[in-house]
Structures are given as structure tokens and as C-alpha cells.
Amino acid sequence: MELGTDLAGRVALVTGAGSGQGRAASVLFAEHGAYIAVVDIDDDGAKETVRMVEAAGGDAIAVHANVSRRDDCDAMVAATVSHFDRLDVLYNNAAVQMSGRLVDCTEAEWDLTIATNLSAIFWACRAAVPHLRADGGGSIINTASVLGLIGSEGYAAYGAAKAGLVALTRQLATEHGPEVRANVIAPGSIDTPRFRKVAEQMPDQQGFLDGLLRHVPLRRLGTAEDIARIALFLASDQSAYTSGAVIPCDGGLAALR
Amino acid sequence: MTAGVASGELVDRVAVVTGAASGLGAAIARRLSAEGARVVVADVDATGAAEVTNEITANGGVAEPAHIDVTDEDQVRALVAKTEARDGLDVVVCSAAVETRAELAQTSDDDWQRVLDVDLKGPFLTMKHTIPALTRRGGGSIVLLGSTLGAIGSPSYAAYCAAKGALVNLAKQAAIEHAPDGVRVNVVSPSATEAGLFLKVVEASGDPEGVKRMVAGNMPMGRLGTADEVCDAIVFLAGDRSTYTSGTVIPLDGGLAARRA
């Protein structure tokens, strides 16, 4: 079922699309006419997303990639362009999240977090920008985090990588206009499989959730669909004069801080 | 009020300055010494570190060189252990940085990794190993050298913008986590300054004076910053006049930040 034509005929590459926010965006983009390259390290998840896109009347391919590796980033862009013949939207959504205080962060944790959450986006953009420009202009959407905007406790490498991503996106925006727009979505606490895994590790799950929501003026977790609607806006011409922007999707959390 | 005048702000404090063999880092090392600190002049350039050390001691200061690659955790750990064992540690200034000038599409894997390693992982490793030493001392101050380019985008500085943007969040994180330990962490973010990396970039441009004039003309104050002005802010953050200030950024940018939201 096609809900809109915002992305009719456009090709979108979405990383981390095998679950959560990436999956919700893939389905919503397809409902608005886009062809989707569903990229994930989890092949089963990617295939399920492809099935959901097809069920919605769309067209998608599953592409395997570990974005913490440069070669995989190059290959996922090449596979997308090879299959769909063009690229209009690059949605860098894949990430790893490891918690821990700065003094406890190992070099290996640091390297993996920076590679996956920051270098991967550099690699993907470097590979995609020539295609985005050649195909008449495009939109880059990078998923940062509210933790990249504010200071917090226990997310040293993660917060640094996400803040670096915000700065990199501004840099992209200054460099590749007029053809390419680049923007950031900064999610707060979003109810996705990854979030639930974190919550399940807490000794007092309800206490953890209550504590979290005390800082959220809208008093609920975000949903993958909340994020996907912002991603659709940034992917489409609805946001044609918006570049280098950071849009929080955090229930008001950053305002309270 | 004149920039760059010492006032004994850091008498008997022990300071480690990374990237202290040249440019802004050397100016910082000299100034901390002028304020009365004992300074460890740390740099990957051993010859330059020795020269700066000799200059400081010739002027009656106390300093010693340290040959260190800030991207090597074992070297960072060893330097901190040695410094702490001898004199304790009070002040850390992370000024070691590299800059590459290339559009994103032309940025090589090696340049990207090197900028992220020296400009971001370096301060991470330096903080990781100095924070416990500062905590054992009952507190201390860490100052990171950021950049205006961490707050705004600029064509041809993909890696540098990313690293300096990330650095600010890392400082906030460390500031919050170690506020109860008396450890303060702040950032000074200069724009183009008459010292250091900016001069290297303009020298490579073919028309250094023209580039400097152009950059200065874009600043509300119509001029470049000076090393003395950057040092003034670092001394303020390192010393006891800023004891309730942590996790923040002091821009040294001739008013440029006022143009932002």
C-alpha cells in the first residue's frame, strides 16, 4: 500500500535496517514509493525487513555489511547502485552501544565504538557522495543520539562518537551543498530491541524505566515509528531547504537538561 | 589588562602538557612554567620537547621532557605513573593534535584514522590514565584543546571537525563522571590563532599572508587570536579561579560564537 509519493522512484540505503528504527524507516520509506537497500550485519533480520517492505507493496534487497569495516561500507554502496542503478538517500542508522565510565573504557571498546558509530559514517558517505551528486542530489541522514548533545554518565566512547557524528554532518552539509543535504536525528530513549536488551540487564527494570521517564517531559519512551517519520521528512523534498540540522527526537529530554 | 602576563597562578603545581614541543603547546608549557608550575613537556617530537624544556629551565623554571606518542596506551600509562610517583599531578593540558586538509571524498583512510587517533583517542587515553592520579591527589584540572571547527562545519576539514566535535562531548562526560572526585574537565576552543596548526596550514597554502587576512576578516574582531590569549584561558581553567567550572567550553574566537544559535 502506497501512502504517499514523497519518495517515488528514489533509492534509499538504510543501515541497521534489520530491526528497530532502521526497519521502521525502511517500511515507511517504501510506503512512500522508495526502493530500499536493507543493510544489516544480521542477515535474518534484513530478510525479514525485506519481507515487510514487500508486504507493503515495495521493493527491497537485503545487503550484508559489518559497517565497522571500510570494505563493507564501500561494498554496500556498490551493491545498492548496482541493483537499483542510483542512490538518493543514505540513512546511516547502524550503531553499537556500550556503556561504561571513561576510566573503565578499554582500548578495544573505544576502537569498536568509534569505528562503528563514527568512521563507518565517514566511509559510507565517502562512497555514496559521488552517486548522490551524480543522481541529481540527495539526502544523508545520520542517527546520532541525545547523548551526543548533552553530557551524561557512563557513555564515554558512545557519546564522543555521536558528538563527532554531529560535527561530521555539519561538515558534510558545508561541503556538498548544493547537491547533497546532510542532517542528524538525535534520538533519546527509543523502545527498540536494542533498548530492551539494555533495560533487561538492569537489576530493577521498572525502577530504571521510571528513573528514565522522570527526565522525559512527554513521559513515554519513543517508538521506532517516531524516528521513522522524522527520517521520512529529512529524506524527502519536504525538507528541501534543511541541511546541517540536528533534530532531537527525545520527548523533550534535551530541553529539560 | 595585557594578555599573557603571568601572576603566579600555579605555583608548585605539576602540569603535563601534551604536544608541547612546538606551536601552541610549547607556548602553553612556557606559560604554565611562568605561572610557577613544574611542567612535563610531552611530545612525540623528542628533540623539540628537549628544546622547550631547556628554554624553560634557562628562564629559571622547572621542566622535563617526555617522549610520548599519545595514541599508545602503554606510553601514556607509563608517563603518568612516573610523573605521579615523583611529584604528583595537578594539571593536564591535552594539546597534541594533527590536522589534515582534504574534502571528505579525498580524505584517505590513513588521514582519517590518524586525526581520530591523535586528536580524540589521545585525549581519551590521557584522561583515562591521569584522572585516577588527579583523584588520588584530591582533585585537579584537565584542559582539552578543542577548536571552533568542533562547533561549526567547514569544507575540507572532515576528520578534524569530527574529532574536535567529539572531544567536547568526551570532556562533558569526564566532567560529570569525576566531579565528585574534584577533577574538573574543560575545553578551550580557539579559532585560527597566530600559532600552531593554523600557521602550518597557511604556510602550505602558497599565499600565507593573503589567507591570514581573509580568515581574520571573517572574525567579528577582524583579527586572528594569539597564543597569549589561549594561554590566559588555560591558566584560568587550570587554576583556582575556576573551581566551580567544569564540563564547559570557552571559545577563543574573536566573537565568532555569537553568530551561532
Contacts between the chains, C-beta under 8 A, distances in Angstrom:
chain1	res1	chain2	res2	distance
A	70	B	109	6.1
A	101	B	177	5.1
A	102	B	124	7.1
A	102	B	127	6.1
A	102	B	128	6.0
A	102	B	131	7.1
A	102	B	170	7.3
A	102	B	173	6.0
A	102	B	174	5.1
A	102	B	177	6.0
A	103	B	127	7.9
A	103	B	128	5.4
A	103	B	131	5.4
A	103	B	132	6.3
A	103	B	177	7.7
A	103	B	178	8.0
A	105	B	124	7.4
A	105	B	128	6.8
A	107	B	73	5.5
A	107	B	125	7.6
A	110	B	121	6.4
A	110	B	124	6.1
A	111	B	121	7.9
A	114	B	116	6.3
A	114	B	120	7.3
A	114	B	121	7.3
A	118	B	116	7.3
A	118	B	162	6.3
A	118	B	166	7.0
A	119	B	112	6.6
A	119	B	113	7.5
A	119	B	116	6.9
A	122	B	104	7.1
A	122	B	107	7.4
A	122	B	112	5.8
A	122	B	158	6.8
A	122	B	159	7.5
A	122	B	162	7.1
A	125	B	104	6.2
A	126	B	104	5.7
A	126	B	105	5.8
A	126	B	107	6.9
A	129	B	104	6.7
A	129	B	105	5.6
A	130	B	105	6.7
A	147	B	169	7.8
A	148	B	169	5.9
A	150	B	172	7.2
A	151	B	169	6.8
A	151	B	171	8.0
A	151	B	172	2.7
A	151	B	173	5.5
A	151	B	175	6.5
A	151	B	176	5.0
A	151	B	247	5.5
A	152	B	172	8.0
A	152	B	173	6.8
A	152	B	176	6.6
A	153	B	173	7.4
A	153	B	176	5.4
A	153	B	177	5.4
A	154	B	177	7.5
A	155	B	173	6.8
A	156	B	124	7.4
A	156	B	170	6.5
A	156	B	173	4.9
A	156	B	174	7.3
A	156	B	177	7.7
A	157	B	124	7.6
A	159	B	169	4.6
A	159	B	170	7.1
A	159	B	172	7.5
A	159	B	173	5.2
A	160	B	120	6.7
A	160	B	124	7.3
A	160	B	166	4.3
A	160	B	167	7.3
A	160	B	169	5.1
A	160	B	170	4.2
A	160	B	173	7.1
A	161	B	166	6.4
A	162	B	169	7.1
A	163	B	165	5.3
A	163	B	166	4.9
A	163	B	168	6.2
A	163	B	169	3.3
A	163	B	170	7.7
A	164	B	116	7.9
A	164	B	120	7.1
A	164	B	162	4.3
A	164	B	163	6.5
A	164	B	165	5.2
A	164	B	166	3.1
A	164	B	169	7.8
A	165	B	162	7.3
A	166	B	165	6.0
A	167	B	149	7.8
A	167	B	150	5.7
A	167	B	151	7.7
A	167	B	153	7.3
A	167	B	161	4.7
A	167	B	162	5.3
A	167	B	164	6.7
A	167	B	165	2.3
A	167	B	166	6.9
A	168	B	158	6.5
A	168	B	161	6.2
A	168	B	162	4.0
A	168	B	165	7.1
A	169	B	153	7.8
A	170	B	152	6.5
A	170	B	153	3.3
A	170	B	161	6.9
A	170	B	165	7.8
A	171	B	104	7.3
A	171	B	153	4.1
A	171	B	154	6.4
A	171	B	155	7.7
A	171	B	157	6.3
A	171	B	158	5.3
A	171	B	161	4.0
A	171	B	162	7.0
A	172	B	104	6.5
A	172	B	153	7.2
A	172	B	158	7.5
A	173	B	153	5.7
A	174	B	152	8.0
A	174	B	153	3.9
A	174	B	154	6.0
A	174	B	155	5.2
A	175	B	103	6.0
A	175	B	104	6.0
A	175	B	153	7.5
A	175	B	155	4.4
A	175	B	156	7.1
A	175	B	158	7.3
A	176	B	104	7.6
A	244	B	153	6.1
